[in-house]
């Protein structure tokens, strides 16, 4: 029985190993341009999100653990739903059970780099629940510092970023603005 399980794992690895990032890109392109019969639009979005997440995980060269992959999949689904749904039904953030996957992941730094743009504002960070799952104090300080810079650059008003700089105990940086 153990030998059969090992053999099955090896077969799965060879099948997964043959599906490259290029294959994922081509399949994504097809899914965006072709309507699959007997598949709803939402289901097709889910397929697209899974393929895009798979491509993203391949590009990290195994640096994301299973819990991180689940979180990244949730992020992709959230992004697709946010684009496709308008009005009051549009999702505002990931759910708390999505945050838990990231909290328990051992690859939080890689997850942050994968799903958070450099110019992320407060709404972007809040929708991903960054405050709930980032556990490294140095990373949190870096995120708040980055957020303070982004907030200042939006309107060039020091008041917009004052709270962040004061929380970081950087009165000198705030005075320089």
C-alpha positions as a LaTeX table, in Angstrom:
\begin{tabular}{lrrr}
\hline
Residue & $x$ (\AA) & $y$ (\AA) & $z$ (\AA) \\
\hline
Unk1 & 0.00 & 0.00 & 0.00 \\
Unk2 & 2.84 & 2.40 & 0.86 \\
Unk3 & 4.60 & 1.55 & $-2.40$ \\
Unk4 & 1.45 & 2.37 & $-4.36$ \\
Unk5 & 1.15 & 5.75 & $-2.64$ \\
Unk6 & 4.81 & 6.56 & $-3.38$ \\
Unk7 & 4.36 & 5.52 & $-7.01$ \\
Unk8 & 1.27 & 7.73 & $-7.30$ \\
Unk9 & 3.17 & 10.70 & $-5.80$ \\
Unk10 & 5.98 & 10.22 & $-8.32$ \\
Unk11 & 3.49 & 10.06 & $-11.21$ \\
Unk12 & 1.81 & 13.25 & $-9.98$ \\
Unk13 & 5.18 & 15.01 & $-9.74$ \\
Unk14 & 6.02 & 14.10 & $-13.32$ \\
Unk15 & 2.63 & 15.33 & $-14.57$ \\
Unk16 & 2.90 & 18.58 & $-12.60$ \\
Unk17 & 6.51 & 19.01 & $-13.65$ \\
Unk18 & 5.54 & 18.88 & $-17.31$ \\
Unk19 & 3.01 & 21.73 & $-16.97$ \\
Unk20 & 5.21 & 24.80 & $-17.30$ \\
Unk21 & 4.62 & 28.49 & $-16.71$ \\
Unk22 & 4.44 & 28.94 & $-20.49$ \\
Unk23 & 1.67 & 26.31 & $-20.65$ \\
Unk24 & $-0.15$ & 28.13 & $-17.85$ \\
Unk25 & 0.13 & 31.44 & $-19.73$ \\
Unk26 & $-1.26$ & 29.90 & $-22.90$ \\
Unk27 & $-4.12$ & 28.26 & $-21.02$ \\
Unk28 & $-4.91$ & 31.56 & $-19.26$ \\
Unk29 & $-5.03$ & 33.32 & $-22.60$ \\
Unk30 & $-7.43$ & 30.70 & $-23.95$ \\
Unk31 & $-9.67$ & 30.92 & $-20.89$ \\
Unk32 & $-9.88$ & 34.70 & $-21.25$ \\
Unk33 & $-10.91$ & 34.49 & $-24.89$ \\
Unk34 & $-13.01$ & 31.32 & $-25.13$ \\
Unk35 & $-16.27$ & 30.56 & $-23.36$ \\
Unk36 & $-16.32$ & 26.96 & $-22.20$ \\
Unk37 & $-19.59$ & 25.12 & $-22.73$ \\
Unk38 & $-21.42$ & 23.97 & $-19.57$ \\
Unk39 & $-19.12$ & 26.14 & $-17.42$ \\
Unk40 & $-20.49$ & 29.30 & $-15.81$ \\
Unk41 & $-18.60$ & 32.57 & $-15.94$ \\
Unk42 & $-17.81$ & 32.32 & $-12.24$ \\
Unk43 & $-16.47$ & 28.79 & $-12.64$ \\
Unk44 & $-14.32$ & 29.95 & $-15.53$ \\
Unk45 & $-12.97$ & 32.74 & $-13.31$ \\
Unk46 & $-12.09$ & 30.15 & $-10.68$ \\
Unk47 & $-10.22$ & 28.10 & $-13.29$ \\
Unk48 & $-8.37$ & 31.19 & $-14.43$ \\
Unk49 & $-7.46$ & 32.09 & $-10.83$ \\
Unk50 & $-6.14$ & 28.59 & $-10.18$ \\
Unk51 & $-3.98$ & 28.66 & $-13.31$ \\
Unk52 & $-2.67$ & 32.15 & $-12.56$ \\
Unk53 & $-1.82$ & 31.12 & $-9.00$ \\
Unk54 & $-0.08$ & 28.00 & $-10.26$ \\
Unk55 & 1.98 & 30.16 & $-12.62$ \\
Unk56 & 2.84 & 32.53 & $-9.79$ \\
Unk57 & 3.92 & 29.64 & $-7.55$ \\
Unk58 & 6.13 & 28.20 & $-10.31$ \\
Unk59 & 7.83 & 31.57 & $-10.64$ \\
Unk60 & 8.69 & 31.60 & $-6.91$ \\
Unk61 & 10.58 & 28.31 & $-7.41$ \\
Unk62 & 8.93 & 26.53 & $-4.49$ \\
Unk63 & 9.42 & 29.38 & $-2.00$ \\
Unk64 & 5.73 & 29.32 & $-1.04$ \\
Unk65 & 4.36 & 26.59 & 1.23 \\
Unk66 & 0.89 & 25.01 & 0.89 \\
Unk67 & $-0.75$ & 27.51 & 3.24 \\
Unk68 & 0.79 & 30.37 & 1.29 \\
Unk69 & $-0.49$ & 28.88 & $-1.97$ \\
Unk70 & $-4.01$ & 28.75 & $-0.52$ \\
Unk71 & $-3.73$ & 32.40 & 0.47 \\
Unk72 & $-2.40$ & 33.40 & $-2.96$ \\
Unk73 & $-5.30$ & 31.54 & $-4.59$ \\
Unk74 & $-7.72$ & 33.50 & $-2.41$ \\
Unk75 & $-6.00$ & 36.74 & $-3.42$ \\
Unk76 & $-6.34$ & 35.86 & $-7.12$ \\
Unk77 & $-10.01$ & 34.94 & $-6.72$ \\
Unk78 & $-10.59$ & 38.18 & $-4.83$ \\
Unk79 & $-8.89$ & 40.22 & $-7.57$ \\
Unk80 & $-10.93$ & 38.53 & $-10.32$ \\
Unk81 & $-14.18$ & 38.97 & $-8.39$ \\
Unk82 & $-13.39$ & 42.60 & $-7.68$ \\
Unk83 & $-12.88$ & 43.23 & $-11.41$ \\
Unk84 & $-15.93$ & 41.31 & $-12.57$ \\
Unk85 & $-18.50$ & 42.37 & $-9.95$ \\
Unk86 & $-19.58$ & 45.99 & $-9.71$ \\
Unk87 & $-21.69$ & 47.91 & $-7.27$ \\
Unk88 & $-22.79$ & 46.86 & $-3.83$ \\
Unk89 & $-21.97$ & 43.16 & $-4.36$ \\
Unk90 & $-18.29$ & 43.87 & $-5.04$ \\
Unk91 & $-16.11$ & 42.24 & $-2.36$ \\
Unk92 & $-14.21$ & 44.69 & $-0.15$ \\
Unk93 & $-11.64$ & 42.36 & 1.38 \\
Unk94 & $-10.60$ & 38.78 & 1.83 \\
Unk95 & $-12.30$ & 36.85 & 4.61 \\
Unk96 & $-10.78$ & 36.04 & 7.96 \\
Unk97 & $-10.28$ & 32.39 & 7.04 \\
Unk98 & $-8.11$ & 33.57 & 4.14 \\
Unk99 & $-6.00$ & 35.61 & 6.57 \\
Unk100 & $-5.47$ & 32.50 & 8.69 \\
Unk101 & $-3.76$ & 30.70 & 5.77 \\
Unk102 & $-1.28$ & 33.56 & 5.50 \\
Unk103 & $-0.83$ & 33.77 & 9.26 \\
Unk104 & 0.17 & 30.11 & 9.45 \\
Unk105 & 2.34 & 30.23 & 6.35 \\
Unk106 & 6.09 & 30.06 & 6.74 \\
Unk107 & 6.62 & 32.11 & 3.59 \\
Unk108 & 5.00 & 35.42 & 4.55 \\
Unk109 & 7.76 & 37.53 & 2.96 \\
Unk110 & 7.30 & 35.81 & $-0.40$ \\
Unk111 & 3.53 & 36.15 & $-0.15$ \\
Unk112 & 3.87 & 39.89 & 0.50 \\
Unk113 & 6.15 & 40.33 & $-2.49$ \\
Unk114 & 3.76 & 38.34 & $-4.67$ \\
Unk115 & 0.50 & 40.05 & $-3.83$ \\
Unk116 & 1.28 & 43.55 & $-2.57$ \\
Unk117 & 2.42 & 46.21 & $-5.06$ \\
Unk118 & 5.19 & 48.63 & $-4.10$ \\
Unk119 & 2.77 & 51.57 & $-4.17$ \\
Unk120 & 0.11 & 49.86 & $-2.06$ \\
Unk121 & $-2.15$ & 52.21 & $-0.14$ \\
Unk122 & $-4.07$ & 51.59 & 3.07 \\
Unk123 & $-7.10$ & 50.16 & 1.24 \\
Unk124 & $-4.94$ & 47.60 & $-0.57$ \\
Unk125 & $-3.28$ & 46.49 & 2.65 \\
Unk126 & $-6.58$ & 46.38 & 4.50 \\
Unk127 & $-8.30$ & 44.32 & 1.80 \\
Unk128 & $-5.50$ & 41.72 & 2.06 \\
Unk129 & $-5.64$ & 41.77 & 5.86 \\
Unk130 & $-1.91$ & 42.46 & 6.11 \\
Unk131 & $-2.24$ & 43.72 & 9.68 \\
Unk132 & $-3.68$ & 40.39 & 10.78 \\
Unk133 & $-1.08$ & 38.01 & 9.42 \\
Unk134 & 2.31 & 39.68 & 9.08 \\
Unk135 & 4.21 & 38.61 & 12.19 \\
Unk136 & 7.74 & 39.93 & 11.64 \\
Unk137 & 8.14 & 43.32 & 13.42 \\
Unk138 & 10.78 & 44.49 & 10.94 \\
Unk139 & 8.47 & 43.71 & 8.04 \\
Unk140 & 5.60 & 45.55 & 9.72 \\
Unk141 & 7.79 & 48.62 & 10.24 \\
Unk142 & 8.84 & 48.49 & 6.59 \\
Unk143 & 5.22 & 48.24 & 5.45 \\
Unk144 & 4.14 & 51.17 & 7.60 \\
Unk145 & 7.08 & 53.22 & 6.34 \\
Unk146 & 6.17 & 52.38 & 2.75 \\
Unk147 & 2.55 & 53.25 & 3.47 \\
Unk148 & 3.57 & 56.61 & 4.93 \\
Unk149 & 5.54 & 57.46 & 1.79 \\
Unk150 & 2.69 & 56.44 & $-0.51$ \\
Unk151 & 0.16 & 58.44 & 1.52 \\
Unk152 & 2.38 & 61.52 & 1.39 \\
Unk153 & 2.99 & 61.25 & $-2.37$ \\
Unk154 & $-0.73$ & 61.12 & $-3.19$ \\
Unk155 & $-1.42$ & 64.77 & $-2.26$ \\
Unk156 & 1.97 & 65.99 & $-0.98$ \\
Unk157 & 0.29 & 66.75 & 2.36 \\
Unk158 & 2.29 & 65.81 & 5.49 \\
Unk159 & $-0.95$ & 65.47 & 7.47 \\
Unk160 & $-1.90$ & 62.42 & 5.38 \\
Unk161 & 1.13 & 60.49 & 6.60 \\
Unk162 & 1.64 & 62.06 & 10.02 \\
Unk163 & 0.02 & 59.22 & 11.97 \\
Unk164 & 2.25 & 56.62 & 10.30 \\
Unk165 & 5.47 & 58.55 & 10.94 \\
Unk166 & 4.49 & 59.18 & 14.56 \\
Unk167 & 3.71 & 55.47 & 15.04 \\
Unk168 & 7.19 & 54.73 & 13.69 \\
Unk169 & 8.63 & 57.34 & 16.07 \\
Unk170 & 10.12 & 59.26 & 13.14 \\
Unk171 & 9.32 & 62.83 & 14.07 \\
Unk172 & 12.37 & 64.04 & 12.13 \\
Unk173 & 11.10 & 62.52 & 8.89 \\
Unk174 & 7.69 & 64.09 & 9.49 \\
Unk175 & 9.26 & 67.50 & 10.18 \\
Unk176 & 11.27 & 67.24 & 6.96 \\
Unk177 & 8.07 & 66.92 & 4.95 \\
\hline
\end{tabular}
